[in-house]
Amino acid sequence: MKKVSKSVLLVLIISLTVVPSAFAAYIDPNTGGLLFQMLVVIFGLLSGFVLFFSSQIKMLFARAVRSIREKRNGQDDGGEQAE
């Protein structure tokens, strides 16, 4: 185990000294604009999806809550339900 930790530490030290940090910090100016455009489109798609299917999403949550309440009430009654 000591050999593994020593070798991992050695690799980290060598990689941090050999790789210049200036290359890791550089981002092309056009990359920021491209990322912003992609995020705007994804946000628009997600908000449109939620708006379009909002009634079905509300119905799904209401069903889930109702199911949880019925299970909880069934356990409180000892598992027997009145007919």
Short mmCIF file of the C-alpha atoms (twelve columns), coordinates in Angstrom:
data_MODEL
# 
_entry.id   MODEL 
# 
loop_
_atom_site.group_PDB 
_atom_site.id 
_atom_site.type_symbol 
_atom_site.label_atom_id 
_atom_site.label_alt_id 
_atom_site.label_comp_id 
_atom_site.label_asym_id 
_atom_site.label_seq_id 
_atom_site.Cartn_x 
_atom_site.Cartn_y 
_atom_site.Cartn_z 
_atom_site.pdbx_PDB_model_num 
ATOM 1  C CA . MET A 1  0.000   0.000  0.000   1 
ATOM 2  C CA . LYS A 2  2.861   2.373  0.711   1 
ATOM 3  C CA . LYS A 3  4.303   1.754  -2.758  1 
ATOM 4  C CA . VAL A 4  0.992   2.681  -4.373  1 
ATOM 5  C CA . SER A 5  0.594   5.891  -2.397  1 
ATOM 6  C CA . LYS A 6  4.212   6.878  -3.043  1 
ATOM 7  C CA . SER A 7  3.869   6.255  -6.767  1 
ATOM 8  C CA . VAL A 8  0.594   8.208  -6.957  1 
ATOM 9  C CA . LEU A 9  2.194   11.107 -5.093  1 
ATOM 10 C CA . LEU A 10 5.217   11.001 -7.408  1 
ATOM 11 C CA . VAL A 11 3.023   11.055 -10.509 1 
ATOM 12 C CA . LEU A 12 1.064   14.027 -9.147  1 
ATOM 13 C CA . ILE A 13 4.216   15.980 -8.362  1 
ATOM 14 C CA . ILE A 14 5.746   15.287 -11.775 1 
ATOM 15 C CA . SER A 15 2.546   16.132 -13.648 1 
ATOM 16 C CA . LEU A 16 2.096   19.406 -11.766 1 
ATOM 17 C CA . THR A 17 5.666   20.511 -12.455 1 
ATOM 18 C CA . VAL A 18 5.829   19.423 -16.099 1 
ATOM 19 C CA . VAL A 19 2.433   20.686 -17.319 1 
ATOM 20 C CA . PRO A 20 2.352   24.463 -17.454 1 
ATOM 21 C CA . SER A 21 -0.691  25.968 -15.823 1 
ATOM 22 C CA . ALA A 22 -1.076  28.691 -18.484 1 
ATOM 23 C CA . PHE A 23 -2.472  26.198 -20.998 1 
ATOM 24 C CA . ALA A 24 -5.132  24.983 -18.561 1 
ATOM 25 C CA . ALA A 25 -6.346  28.536 -17.885 1 
ATOM 26 C CA . TYR A 26 -6.798  29.634 -21.519 1 
ATOM 27 C CA . ILE A 27 -10.291 29.592 -23.013 1 
ATOM 28 C CA . ASP A 28 -10.830 30.712 -26.582 1 
ATOM 29 C CA . PRO A 29 -13.126 33.777 -26.748 1 
ATOM 30 C CA . ASN A 30 -15.424 32.092 -29.254 1 
ATOM 31 C CA . THR A 31 -15.867 29.093 -26.959 1 
ATOM 32 C CA . GLY A 32 -17.670 31.191 -24.349 1 
ATOM 33 C CA . GLY A 33 -20.136 32.475 -26.924 1 
ATOM 34 C CA . LEU A 34 -20.747 28.979 -28.261 1 
ATOM 35 C CA . LEU A 35 -21.377 27.604 -24.775 1 
ATOM 36 C CA . PHE A 36 -23.769 30.465 -24.004 1 
ATOM 37 C CA . GLN A 37 -25.719 29.863 -27.217 1 
ATOM 38 C CA . MET A 38 -26.019 26.148 -26.458 1 
ATOM 39 C CA . LEU A 39 -27.210 26.840 -22.909 1 
ATOM 40 C CA . VAL A 40 -29.831 29.318 -24.147 1 
ATOM 41 C CA . VAL A 41 -31.230 26.755 -26.586 1 
ATOM 42 C CA . ILE A 42 -31.268 24.000 -23.948 1 
ATOM 43 C CA . PHE A 43 -32.998 26.306 -21.444 1 
ATOM 44 C CA . GLY A 44 -35.567 27.289 -24.078 1 
ATOM 45 C CA . LEU A 45 -36.279 23.659 -24.939 1 
ATOM 46 C CA . LEU A 46 -36.658 22.646 -21.294 1 
ATOM 47 C CA . SER A 47 -38.909 25.572 -20.409 1 
ATOM 48 C CA . GLY A 48 -41.048 24.947 -23.509 1 
ATOM 49 C CA . PHE A 49 -41.317 21.261 -22.604 1 
ATOM 50 C CA . VAL A 50 -42.418 22.100 -19.059 1 
ATOM 51 C CA . LEU A 51 -44.905 24.714 -20.306 1 
ATOM 52 C CA . PHE A 52 -46.377 22.401 -22.944 1 
ATOM 53 C CA . PHE A 53 -46.716 19.397 -20.632 1 
ATOM 54 C CA . SER A 54 -47.447 21.264 -17.385 1 
ATOM 55 C CA . SER A 55 -50.907 19.725 -16.888 1 
ATOM 56 C CA . GLN A 56 -49.559 16.190 -17.356 1 
ATOM 57 C CA . ILE A 57 -46.663 16.919 -14.981 1 
ATOM 58 C CA . LYS A 58 -49.082 18.235 -12.326 1 
ATOM 59 C CA . MET A 59 -51.264 15.152 -12.793 1 
ATOM 60 C CA . LEU A 60 -48.238 12.869 -12.383 1 
ATOM 61 C CA . PHE A 61 -47.228 14.572 -9.127  1 
ATOM 62 C CA . ALA A 62 -50.808 14.474 -7.820  1 
ATOM 63 C CA . ARG A 63 -51.018 10.743 -8.579  1 
ATOM 64 C CA . ALA A 64 -47.730 10.105 -6.816  1 
ATOM 65 C CA . VAL A 65 -48.822 12.060 -3.731  1 
ATOM 66 C CA . ARG A 66 -52.187 10.283 -3.699  1 
ATOM 67 C CA . SER A 67 -50.458 6.901  -3.965  1 
ATOM 68 C CA . ILE A 68 -48.130 7.743  -1.078  1 
ATOM 69 C CA . ARG A 69 -51.059 8.918  1.064   1 
ATOM 70 C CA . GLU A 70 -53.052 5.760  0.319   1 
ATOM 71 C CA . LYS A 71 -50.095 3.550  1.244   1 
ATOM 72 C CA . ARG A 72 -49.528 5.542  4.427   1 
ATOM 73 C CA . ASN A 73 -53.220 5.344  5.392   1 
ATOM 74 C CA . GLY A 74 -53.251 1.622  4.615   1 
ATOM 75 C CA . GLN A 75 -50.317 1.017  6.924   1 
ATOM 76 C CA . ASP A 76 -51.914 3.079  9.705   1 
ATOM 77 C CA . ASP A 77 -55.096 0.988  9.542   1 
ATOM 78 C CA . GLY A 78 -53.130 -2.235 9.940   1 
ATOM 79 C CA . GLY A 79 -53.377 -3.139 6.277   1 
ATOM 80 C CA . GLU A 80 -57.155 -3.692 6.367   1 
ATOM 81 C CA . GLN A 81 -59.300 -1.445 4.254   1 
ATOM 82 C CA . ALA A 82 -63.035 -0.973 4.773   1 
ATOM 83 C CA . GLU A 83 -65.350 -1.763 1.906   1 
# 
